Amino acid sequence: MVSIARTILNAMPQVTRGARLRIVPKLATPVGSEAIALGDGPNEMRHIPGHALNRSGLCLLIVNAGVETVVAAEIGLMGRLGRPRVTMREPLLHDARPWPRHLEPGDSVVAYFASSIKHHSVLAQMRQAFVVDDDGRMFTAASPALTYFVREYAEGGRGRLLLLGPPRRAS
């Protein structure tokens, strides 16, 4: 009986060093020529004068909500069950400091995806964002901003989510 319990406990994922990254996918929308507004969807941007919603990008707000320093080493997007995956090993950062990023407890960073993500062939399949730390642990999240971004920019044009499947028969 004891060996069965040990086997089950050994098979369960273990949290080491109290690491915990909280990630929030956000829309990044230019406001004028020198500012960027972050939000969860287009309704949050509409009241901001000078916003350019048609030029929105995607970013991740990454917060170390743990008790120890964590190194964020990789960000990306993934589909259901982890596949397909789009990875950015050197994202654009709001403060232009180096990547990978050492995050002390309570520290945060905003990492922007390149604008070419809008035209990626698998964008329509993306459902979650992820961050991988230097120990290989993956932290994932979905958000209304990610859903909006995928629907807005996936193959098939603005405002339409491309659904693949057999064509409907005429009745």
C-alpha positions as CSV (number, residue, x, y, z in Angstrom):
1,M,0.0,0.0,0.0
2,V,2.8,2.4,0.9
3,S,4.6,1.7,-2.5
4,I,1.4,2.5,-4.4
5,A,1.0,5.9,-2.6
6,R,4.7,6.7,-3.3
7,T,4.2,5.8,-7.0
8,I,1.2,8.1,-7.2
9,L,3.0,11.0,-5.4
10,N,6.1,10.6,-7.6
11,A,3.9,10.7,-10.7
12,M,2.2,14.0,-9.7
13,P,3.7,17.3,-10.9
14,Q,5.8,18.9,-8.1
15,V,6.2,22.6,-7.5
16,T,9.8,23.3,-6.8
17,R,11.2,26.5,-5.3
18,G,7.8,28.1,-5.1
19,A,7.9,29.5,-8.7
20,R,4.8,30.9,-10.1
21,L,4.5,33.1,-13.1
22,R,1.1,34.8,-13.9
23,I,0.7,35.7,-17.5
24,V,-2.1,37.7,-19.1
25,P,-2.4,38.0,-22.9
26,K,-3.3,41.7,-23.8
27,L,-4.0,43.7,-26.9
28,A,-1.4,46.3,-27.5
29,T,-2.9,49.3,-29.4
30,P,-0.9,52.3,-30.5
31,V,-2.2,55.6,-29.2
32,G,-0.7,58.5,-31.2
33,S,2.9,58.1,-32.1
34,E,4.5,57.5,-28.7
35,A,2.2,55.5,-26.5
36,I,0.6,52.1,-26.4
37,A,-2.6,51.1,-24.5
38,L,-3.0,47.6,-23.1
39,G,-6.4,46.0,-22.8
40,D,-8.5,42.9,-22.9
41,G,-10.6,43.8,-26.0
42,P,-11.6,46.6,-28.4
43,N,-14.2,48.0,-26.1
44,E,-11.6,49.1,-23.6
45,M,-9.8,51.0,-26.4
46,R,-12.7,52.9,-28.0
47,H,-12.8,55.7,-25.5
48,I,-9.1,56.5,-25.9
49,P,-8.5,59.4,-28.3
50,G,-6.1,58.6,-31.1
51,H,-6.2,54.9,-30.7
52,A,-5.4,52.8,-33.8
53,L,-7.3,49.5,-33.1
54,N,-6.7,48.3,-36.7
55,R,-2.9,48.2,-35.8
56,S,-3.3,46.3,-32.6
57,G,-0.7,43.7,-31.6
58,L,-0.5,41.0,-29.0
59,C,1.6,41.1,-25.8
60,L,2.0,39.2,-22.6
61,L,2.0,40.8,-19.2
62,I,4.3,38.4,-17.2
63,V,4.3,38.8,-13.4
64,N,6.3,36.8,-10.9
65,A,3.7,35.9,-8.3
66,G,5.9,33.5,-6.5
67,V,8.4,33.8,-3.7
68,E,11.7,33.3,-5.6
69,T,13.4,34.7,-8.6
70,V,12.3,33.1,-11.9
71,V,13.9,33.5,-15.3
72,A,11.3,33.9,-18.1
73,A,13.1,32.3,-21.1
74,E,10.6,31.8,-23.8
75,I,7.1,33.0,-24.8
76,G,4.6,31.8,-27.3
77,L,1.2,30.6,-28.4
78,M,-0.2,27.1,-28.6
79,G,-3.3,25.3,-29.8
80,R,-5.4,22.8,-28.0
81,L,-3.4,20.1,-26.3
82,G,-0.2,22.1,-26.8
83,R,0.0,21.7,-30.6
84,P,0.7,23.5,-32.8
85,R,3.1,25.9,-31.1
86,V,4.5,29.3,-32.1
87,T,7.5,30.4,-30.1
88,M,9.3,33.7,-29.7
89,R,12.7,33.2,-28.1
90,E,13.6,36.9,-28.1
91,P,10.4,39.0,-27.8
92,L,10.2,42.8,-28.0
93,L,10.2,44.3,-24.5
94,H,8.5,47.4,-23.1
95,D,11.7,48.5,-21.3
96,A,14.3,47.3,-23.9
97,R,16.2,45.3,-21.1
98,P,17.7,42.0,-22.0
99,W,15.9,38.7,-22.6
100,P,15.7,36.1,-21.0
101,R,14.4,38.1,-18.1
102,H,15.2,37.6,-14.4
103,L,12.0,38.4,-12.4
104,E,12.3,38.9,-8.7
105,P,9.1,38.3,-6.7
106,G,6.6,41.0,-7.7
107,D,8.5,42.0,-10.8
108,S,6.7,42.1,-14.1
109,V,7.6,42.6,-17.8
110,V,5.5,43.2,-20.9
111,A,6.7,41.1,-23.9
112,Y,5.4,42.0,-27.3
113,F,4.9,39.5,-30.2
114,A,6.3,40.7,-33.5
115,S,3.7,42.0,-35.9
116,S,4.3,39.1,-38.3
117,I,2.4,36.9,-35.8
118,K,-0.8,38.3,-37.5
119,H,0.1,36.5,-40.7
120,H,1.3,33.2,-39.2
121,S,-0.2,30.1,-40.9
122,V,-1.4,28.5,-37.7
123,L,-2.8,31.6,-35.9
124,A,-6.4,30.4,-36.3
125,Q,-5.5,27.3,-34.1
126,M,-4.0,29.3,-31.2
127,R,-5.9,29.0,-27.9
128,Q,-3.4,29.8,-25.1
129,A,-0.3,31.9,-24.5
130,F,2.6,30.4,-22.6
131,V,5.9,31.3,-20.8
132,V,8.6,28.8,-20.2
133,D,11.1,29.4,-17.4
134,D,14.8,28.5,-17.4
135,D,14.0,25.2,-15.7
136,G,11.6,24.2,-18.5
137,R,8.4,24.7,-16.5
138,M,5.5,26.1,-18.6
139,F,2.9,28.5,-17.4
140,T,-0.2,29.0,-19.6
141,A,-3.2,31.4,-19.9
142,A,-6.0,32.3,-22.2
143,S,-7.8,35.6,-22.2
144,P,-10.5,37.6,-24.1
145,A,-7.7,39.6,-25.7
146,L,-6.1,36.5,-27.2
147,T,-9.5,35.2,-28.5
148,Y,-10.2,38.6,-30.1
149,F,-6.7,38.8,-31.7
150,V,-7.0,35.3,-33.2
151,R,-10.5,36.0,-34.5
152,E,-9.5,39.3,-35.9
153,Y,-6.2,38.4,-37.6
154,A,-6.4,34.7,-38.5
155,E,-6.4,33.7,-42.1
156,G,-9.7,34.7,-43.7
157,G,-9.5,38.4,-42.9
158,R,-10.5,40.8,-40.2
159,G,-13.4,40.0,-38.0
160,R,-13.9,36.4,-39.2
161,L,-12.6,33.2,-37.6
162,L,-11.7,30.8,-40.3
163,L,-13.4,27.5,-39.7
164,L,-11.9,24.6,-41.6
165,G,-14.2,21.7,-42.6
166,P,-16.2,20.4,-45.5
167,P,-18.3,22.9,-47.4
168,R,-22.0,22.9,-46.7
169,R,-24.3,21.3,-49.3
170,A,-26.9,23.4,-51.0
171,S,-30.4,22.4,-49.9
